[in-house]
Amino acid sequence: MPTPTGIRNKNYLNVKNGRSPWLDANGRNSSTDTRGHAVFQDAVYGIRAGILQLKSYFFRHNRRTIAEILSRWAPSSDTIGSLPGAPPNSPAQYTAFVIARVGVGPNTRLEIFDPTTQAIGNVGQLRNLFSAMAAYEIGGGFKVPVSEFNATLELLEPGIRRNGTDDQSVNVSLDGITTSWVIKGSVGDPAKGAQNTEADVKTVQEMLLQISIILPNPACDPLGNDGKIASNEAKPSTVKAIKVFQSRFLTRPDGLIEPEGKTWREMLRIIETGPLTDSVEEPALAAPAHYFPFSTLPSANWTSAPRSFGARRASGSRAHAGCDLYFPAGTVIHAITDGVVIRGPYDFYARTYALEIDHGTFIARYGEIAANAEVRQGDRVRAGQAIAEVGHLVGITVPSDMLHLELYDKTASGPLSVGASVGARTAAGVPYLRRRDIIDPTPFLNQWKNNLPAARASTQPQAAGLHGPAAIAAQGFCIHLKRIRQEKRSGIAYARTIGEYTCYWNGVAIKNLRGQIVERGGPGDNTTAIGDNQDRRIAAGTYTLAIQDGTNYKTYGYTSGKDRPRPGLLLQKTEERTAILIHPGENYLSSIGCLNPTDGLKDANSKINFTDSRQRVIDIIEAMKAKLGTRFPKSGRISDAVILIEGEPK
């Protein structure tokens, strides 16, 4: 892939040379490329040109807000990169991208230059603005090197960093993201204990507005920036917007955002990885593969009645709206191609469910699936990915359970199932009871059958003596913990063990349910002689999981924040060891044999973040509830749920 223009020219904002070229190092003039962009030998002078251009906008053109600056910087009357045939610029999209990173509104007057002296006024705000514009212009998550930016400041105003005019904006780093967005307390549902200070609520409301533009998803817009959580519980717009956003990655959105918690990190990540547009010069990506929805072909074809599209139903009063692919209940269904889940899973027919996935050029409804779909509304899917299983039809007589597949070409909008008066009809006038843009899947299936996806993980019973992924339960929920190292911090009497965990459902890893687990030092032993008395971790093996209902930790009824009881799961059959739990940790360790989920621990000096650890325990519990459904009990053993702990660290 070619180097982006801004990097190749050492000109991160893609400023152009006019009648007088911009200055380069050693008093030279910059050169000009074939598209009019200035080409620099030293990136410091390229940054200098960008800042001086912004200064010109600020004073000469009186452009003092981000919206005003970018409407001139990338006007809609011009095309992206000023290339013939390229799509037009989108100042609105550019503005949404930039304000999300600068942390101010599109019409907020900036302080990057002092209006009296015309010197640099707010270095932090200037750095954030320049960096955001460079990230948009160049794409690919580009970050302006700090050393180059600082050298430019000294070049423009010698001594600026010594004169006390350095960063005046607040920037924090979280998961590698540097941002000016900060909240000091929890925000969201008051019933969940949210603190909801006005400043924090305003910050979240502004972020949700930007996210609604970036995704785009209007339902993420809180419909106001007043710093208040609506007292009318029938219409708490901010809480609703939080839950809509959380539905992208949580199985049970709770409407609560905690500082440095999972929802907060996801909000920052969405803002950090917003839409990119500088791809004009990049080669077009290959079209994603299209797969048949199963790893094998069904024994019965989809081209003959009653399985075929248009076959008569209900004594001829309606037409079949899809193709039926006969497979036993529980057979894995794969995504046809890349896409986004736009609805579901939801009740469909005879106690089965459906998913609707926008695959770009068409929408597919995967009908008559089981309730335990592996994706949900807002999730992105990849071609060939396992997304669901064939459901079991209840209350009707059919030759086989099946996937009922419908396709739509997106020339219409609204619900897929509609009344006969407004829906599509066959050539003979028989209604499909479906939206007017429904299309026949038959020719597509005939083509896709030549490209079968790989079968997912083996469903064979667990073999004795196996370790690692080969030993993961083929059915049910499994937490796999592999111990990788021991370490000891100076000044602490005991060591800790670091492991890596991944959660699986029916032998397939669950997206985003992975990280590290911390335990007390080993070696493991389940007797009190070596166990509790010396704060050891438990022996490797497979343990069933159960509901915890103690004073300090509970699977149901845990509190928010650091209050007790905290979330936890109980390990069973640990012999003489008792009360071995999966629960949150803090600082170096919070365990005497228990397991503390966390992430980001590079060495013995790394601390466990309690908020992150707590959210990880909750995510495991909620994922288990969602996957097991009614099998998730109120007390006692959790059926089909185990933790597999592997060996001694290397």
C-alpha positions, -999 to 999 in steps of 0.1 A, spaced: 0 0 0 15 34 -9 27 58 18 0 85 24 7 118 9 10 136 42 37 113 55 55 111 21 56 149 19 63 154 57 33 177 55 7 162 80 -21 186 72 -16 185 34 -11 223 32 -6 236 -3 20 259 -18 6 291 -33 25 318 -51 52 318 -24 63 283 -12 64 275 25 98 278 42 118 245 47 149 238 67 181 258 63 162 287 47 152 267 16 118 268 0 96 237 1 89 220 -32 55 212 -47 40 179 -57 18 173 -87 -14 180 -67 -1 214 -53 9 201 -18 40 214 -2 69 189 1 92 193 31 126 178 38 120 183 76 87 175 91 91 202 117 87 228 90 57 209 76 41 212 111 51 248 112 33 255 79 2 238 92 2 259 124 8 291 105 -20 282 81 -43 278 111 -31 312 125 -40 327 91 -75 312 93 -78 325 129 -69 362 123 -70 369 85 -103 350 79 -117 352 114 -123 315 116 -123 308 153 -143 276 157 -136 241 144 -167 241 122 -156 275 107 -120 263 101 -129 230 85 -156 244 62 -128 264 46 -101 238 50 -121 211 32 -151 227 15 -178 205 1 -173 223 -33 -139 205 -36 -132 167 -38 -112 146 -14 -75 154 -22 -87 177 -50 -86 146 -73 -108 144 -104 -136 119 -99 -131 116 -61 -160 120 -38 -167 155 -24 -153 166 9 -176 163 39 -169 192 63 -196 177 87 -178 144 89 -144 161 92 -158 183 120 -173 153 138 -140 135 137 -120 165 150 -143 177 178 -145 142 192 -108 144 198 -103 180 208 -131 177 234 -150 209 225 -182 216 206 -181 225 168 -191 261 175 -169 267 206 -145 296 201 -109 282 203 -81 296 224 -52 283 203 -39 319 196 -40 349 219 -62 375 201 -41 404 215 -6 393 209 -13 367 182 11 343 200 2 307 207 -23 309 235 -33 273 245 -6 248 235 -27 218 246 -57 228 225 -35 236 196 -18 202 198 -51 184 201 -65 202 171 -34 197 149 -32 160 159 -69 154 152 -67 170 118 -35 151 109 -52 118 120 -81 126 96 -59 138 67 -36 108 68 -58 81 83 -47 47 97 -46 60 133 -16 83 125 -2 102 155 20 132 152 54 125 169 56 145 202 93 153 196 85 169 162 56 189 175 76 202 205 105 211 182 80 231 160 68 250 191 104 261 199 109 270 162 79 293 162 83 308 197 117 300 213 114 293 250 76 287 248 79 255 269 99 274 296 75 304 296 46 286 312 24 285 281 26 247 276 -4 224 278 -34 241 293 -58 213 285 -63 181 305 -50 150 287 -51 115 301 -40 82 287 -62 52 289 -55 20 270 -31 39 248 -56 66 240 -46 102 248 -77 122 253 -91 154 268 -123 136 278 -124 130 316 -151 121 341 -144 119 378 -174 99 389 -200 75 375 -227 87 351 -260 71 341 -289 53 358 -295 67 393 -309 34 403 -275 18 397 -258 43 421 -245 68 394 -231 100 410 -241 122 380 -223 154 387 -233 181 362 -198 184 347 -195 146 342 -230 143 327 -222 171 303 -190 154 292 -209 121 286 -237 138 268 -212 156 245 -193 123 238 -226 104 231 -235 132 206 -202 127 188 -205 89 189 -240 92 173 -224 110 144 -193 88 141 -211 54 141 -236 67 128 -265 58 151 -290 86 160 -302 65 190 -269 73 208 -277 110 208 -289 120 244 -309 148 228 -294 175 250 -263 187 269 -277 201 301 -257 181 325 -288 165 340 -302 129 340 -339 132 334 -360 128 365 -389 115 344 -381 78 343 -404 73 313 -380 93 292 -344 93 306 -328 102 272 -292 101 284 -296 67 301 -314 53 270 -285 66 248 -260 49 271 -278 16 269 -280 18 231 -243 23 229 -236 -5 255 -257 -29 234 -228 -30 209 -206 -49 234 -226 -58 265 -252 -86 266 -272 -67 292 -267 -30 291 -270 -14 325 -270 23 316 -240 30 338 -206 45 329 -178 44 354 -145 61 351 -120 38 333 -147 11 332 -155 -9 301 -182 15 287 -159 45 292 -130 27 274 -153 18 245 -165 53 242 -130 66 240 -121 39 215 -150 47 192 -140 84 193 -103 75 187 -111 53 157 -137 74 139 -142 74 102 -112 80 80 -114 95 45 -78 99 32 -80 67 12 -82 81 -23 -47 71 -33 -49 36 -17 -58 6 -39 -94 -6 -36 -98 -34 -11 -107 -68 -26 -144 -75 -22 -151 -96 9 -156 -133 3 -192 -147 2 -197 -181 19 -225 -206 20 -242 -203 54 -230 -239 64 -198 -258 63 -215 -286 44 -244 -287 19 -278 -299 31 -291 -332 19 -322 -316 4 -319 -289 -22 -333 -254 -18 -346 -251 -53 -377 -274 -50 -410 -269 -31 -416 -266 -2 -381 -253 4 -378 -230 -25 -384 -192 -27 -420 -185 -38 -434 -219 -29 -471 -217 -19 -479 -215 18 -512 -215 38 -532 -232 11 -518 -209 -16 -527 -176 2 -491 -165 5 -457 -172 -10 -426 -185 7 -404 -155 14 -370 -173 15 -351 -206 9 -351 -233 36 -318 -251 43 -325 -283 62 -301 -291 90 -305 -306 125 -311 -282 154 -278 -270 168 -259 -269 134 -237 -239 132 -247 -211 109 -220 -189 93 -221 -152 81 -224 -150 43 -200 -121 42 -188 -91 62 -216 -70 78 -232 -55 108 -261 -69 128 -289 -44 126 -316 -64 145 -319 -93 168 -319 -120 179 -357 -116 182 -387 -139 183 -395 -152 148 -416 -183 143 -426 -214 163 -402 -206 192 -373 -198 170 -355 -165 165 -340 -144 137 -311 -121 130 -310 -93 104 -275 -85 91 -267 -57 67 -241 -72 44 -234 -40 24 -251 -47 -9 -280 -67 7 -297 -75 40 -300 -111 50 -325 -124 76 -313 -155 92 -345 -170 104 -355 -200 126 -323 -199 146 -317 -208 182 -320 -182 209 -283 -184 219 -270 -164 189 -233 -156 192 -238 -120 178 -264 -93 185 -275 -59 173 -245 -36 167 -219 -64 163 -197 -65 132 -193 -99 116 -168 -113 92 -173 -135 62 -176 -171 73 -179 -163 110 -200 -186 132 -230 -164 142 -258 -187 154 -272 -222 154 -303 -238 138 -332 -236 161 -359 -262 169 -394 -256 156 -421 -262 182 -458 -269 176 -456 -276 139 -448 -307 118 -419 -302 94 -395 -326 76 -365 -310 94 -354 -280 114 -338 -255 91 -323 -221 84 -349 -199 67 -329 -174 46 -343 -142 32 -325 -115 12 -333 -78 5 -316 -55 -20 -320 -24 3 -340 -4 -22 -368 0 4 -367 7 41 -386 -2 72 -396 -36 88 -390 -67 67 -423 -83 76 -453 -62 63 -489 -65 54 -502 -79 21 -514 -44 10 -479 -28 10 -456 -58 5 -440 -76 -24 -460 -101 -45 -453 -128 -70 -459 -124 -107 -493 -141 -101 -501 -116 -74 -496 -138 -43 -482 -118 -14 -449 -127 3 -459 -106 34 -425 -90 31 -410 -57 22 -410 -47 -15 -372 -51 -20 -372 -89 -12 -351 -109 -37 -348 -146 -45 -318 -162 -26 -317 -191 -50 -291 -179 -76 -269 -166 -48 -270 -199 -29 -262 -217 -61 -230 -196 -64 -221 -196 -27 -223 -234 -24 -189 -235 -41 -174 -216 -12 -180 -234 21 -168 -219 54 -144 -239 76 -162 -259 104 -157 -243 138 -141 -260 168 -147 -297 172 -178 -308 190 -162 -341 201 -163 -349 238 -133 -336 258 -104 -361 256 -87 -372 288 -53 -358 294 -56 -329 270 -46 -293 279 -50 -259 263 -77 -253 237 -79 -290 229 -94 -296 264 -120 -268 262 -155 -281 267 -172 -286 234 -206 -277 249 -214 -250 274 -194 -221 289 -157 -226 297 -132 -201 311 -97 -212 300 -69 -200 323 -33 -206 312 -7 -195 338 22 -178 322 46 -163 348 53 -156 384 66 -122 397 74 -104 430 74 -67 437 100 -53 460 87 -47 495 59 -73 492 64 -106 510 47 -128 486 47 -134 448 18 -134 424 10 -156 394 -1 -140 361 -23 -160 337 -42 -154 305 -79 -162 303 -103 -166 274 -140 -175 277 -156 -200 253 -191 -210 243 -195 -244 228 -158 -245 220 -157 -211 203 -139 -181 218 -162 -153 228 -152 -120 214 -137 -95 239 -140 -119 269 -103 -124 274 -75 -108 295 -53 -117 325 -60 -133 358 -39 -127 389 -34 -153 418 -12 -157 448 22 -175 442 24 -212 436 28 -241 433 -8 -250 435 -22 -274 460 -58 -279 472 -50 -289 507 -49 -265 536 -14 -276 545 0 -258 516 -31 -239 505 -48 -214 528 -20 -215 554 6 -202 529 -17 -183 506 -11 -206 476 -32 -208 445 -52 -239 438 -41 -269 417 -45 -270 380 -76 -288 368 -112 -283 357 -137 -270 383 -174 -265 381 -188 -230 388 -216 -220 411 -236 -190 423 -219 -171 452 -241 -156 478 -218 -144 506 -214 -112 526 -185 -98 505 -192 -113 471 -224 -122 452 -234 -134 418 -268 -117 422 -272 -84 440 -237 -70 440 -234 -33 445 -219 -6 422 -184 9 427 -162 -4 454 -190 -11 479 -196 -46 491 -209 -71 482 -189 -72 450 -195 -95 419 -182 -130 422 -184 -166 410 -176 -197 432 -154 -225 421 -166 -260 433 -149 -292 443 -117 -275 454 -112 -302 481 -100 -287 514 -98 -252 500 -130 -233 504 -145 -200 491 -123 -199 461 -138 -172 439 -135 -153 407 -138 -117 420 -124 -82 414 -88 -73 425 -70 -41 432 -34 -27 433 -9 -56 435 -34 -84 444 -66 -90 463 -65 -128 466 -57 -156 490 -63 -184 464 -90 -165 445 -87 -153 409 -87 -116 400 -95 -109 363 -76 -78 349 -55 -68 320 -24 -47 311 0 -61 337 34 -59 321 56 -66 352 55 -68 390 51 -30 393 19 -30 373 -13 -24 394 -47 -40 390 -73 -14 382 -103 -22 404 -129 -7 381 -116 -27 351 -113 -58 372 -149 -55 385 -163 -49 350 -145 -80 338 -161 -102 364 -195 -87 356 -189 -93 319 -182 -130 325 -213 -133 347 -235 -116 322 -222 -135 292 -228 -167 311 -263 -157 319 -270 -148 283 -255 -180 269 -272 -203 294 -305 -185 295 -330 -203 318 -302 -228 327 -285 -201 347 -297 -208 383 -306 -186 412 -283 -207 435 -260 -237 435 -241 -252 406 -242 -235 372 -249 -263 347 -226 -265 317 -201 -239 332 -165 -247 341 -131 -231 345 -102 -250 331 -69 -240 348 -38 -250 330 -6 -260 347 24 -242 361 38 -211 345 69 -214 324 
